[in-house]
Amino acid sequence: MELRHLRYFAAVVEAGSLTAAAERLHMSQPPLSVAIGKLEAELGVGLLVRTSRGVEPTSAGRYLLDASTRVLGEVDDITTALRRFGAGLAGSLRVAAVPVLMWHRVPTMLRQFAADAPDVEVSLIDPPPWTAIDMLHDRSVDVAAIMVADAERFAQRHGDTMDIVDWGPVPLVAALPPDEREAPDPLPLGWFGDRTLVLPQRTAAVPSLPEAVDAAFRQHHISPGAVRTVDTIQTSIPLVEAGMAAAILPDPDGRSLRRFDLTVRALDRPPSPLRALVLTRAGSGRSGVLARLLARIDASYP
């Protein structure tokens, strides 16, 4: 029993005649009659009674009509749902993003994305960049958002296994203890010459903030008074808030560091901005939810 035969049968009963049903189905009457006859033969029971007024369902036909209505309704619901998946309006999305991007840029993007696709279920995790990349390769997440110092070099190294979308610049600013409210704005880079600077550890896999800061100090022949190394950007912030060090930190869109008890200043000779990158497995973002998300990101930072 094929779905099209059920649709044919329902159309005949609803129209009250084979001729009228054939017109609604945009087919000729003989093939429709053959299809109904095959359905009756397959089921071993008569489904329609031919009368002078057309056709009427038998008791078996009435049962089949009721069952067909339920089945075809469910099939239509499934078809509609699957089309929503294909259009990127339904499904699930697992996103790994470094914490700095989680503080403002990711929520802003998701707010816009949810306005287009409110039924998509989104789950988030905020690992370090190298872990986010591993999770992407392991299929633990669908998207990874990271920051790098050299986007071109990163693309040369990873472009064969990942699709990479440039998510725009991430400026670097001075993050000072809260009692440095009188610090000038912009802050001279040389201010760090006699201060303790806190930096996250370097990772060969993903050159990022430490490399950008070091390059700026070398270019301007500045040496911090001392350098303290911590595991991650987010673990450096409490030390700055406590007045134990100062930092140069990424501040996407000028909004990410507002939530902390910091004195934030632009730099008169700032390091080159980092680049935010959105990574997906090669070819995975061509349709569905990922395609819609990447289109939203691409539109926000063309």
Stockholm file with secondary structure:
# STOCKHOLM 1.0

chainA/1-302         MELRHLRYFAAVVEAGSLTAAAERLHMSQPPLSVAIGKLEAELGVGLLVRTSRGVEPTSAGRYLLDASTRVLGEVDDITTALRRFGAGLAGSLRVAAVPVLMWHRVPTMLRQFAADAPDVEVSLIDPPPWTAIDMLHDRSVDVAAIMVADAERFAQRHGDTMDIVDWGPVPLVAALPPDEREAPDPLPLGWFGDRTLVLPQRTAAVPSLPEAVDAAFRQHHISPGAVRTVDTIQTSIPLVEAGMAAAILPDPDGRSLRRFDLTVRALDRPPSPLRALVLTRAGSGRSGVLARLLARIDASYP
#=GR chainA/1-302 SS CCHHHHHHHHHHHHHSSHHHHHHHHTSCHHHHHHHHHHHHHHHTSCCEEEETTEEEECHHHHHHHHHHHHHHHHHHHHHHHHHHHHTTSEEEEEEEECHHHHTTHHHHHHHHHHHHCTEEEEEEECCCHHHHHHHHHTTSCSEEEEEESCHHHHHHHHTTTEEEEEEEEECEEEEECTTCTTSCSSBCGGGGGGSEEEEECCCTTSCCHHHHHHHHHHHTTCCCSEEEEESSHHHHHHHHHTTSCBEEEECGGGTGGGGSSCEEECBSSCCCCEEEEEEEETTTTSSHHHHHHHHHHHHHCC
#=GC SS_cons         CCHHHHHHHHHHHHHSSHHHHHHHHTSCHHHHHHHHHHHHHHHTSCCEEEETTEEEECHHHHHHHHHHHHHHHHHHHHHHHHHHHHTTSEEEEEEEECHHHHTTHHHHHHHHHHHHCTEEEEEEECCCHHHHHHHHHTTSCSEEEEEESCHHHHHHHHTTTEEEEEEEEECEEEEECTTCTTSCSSBCGGGGGGSEEEEECCCTTSCCHHHHHHHHHHHTTCCCSEEEEESSHHHHHHHHHTTSCBEEEECGGGTGGGGSSCEEECBSSCCCCEEEEEEEETTTTSSHHHHHHHHHHHHHCC
//
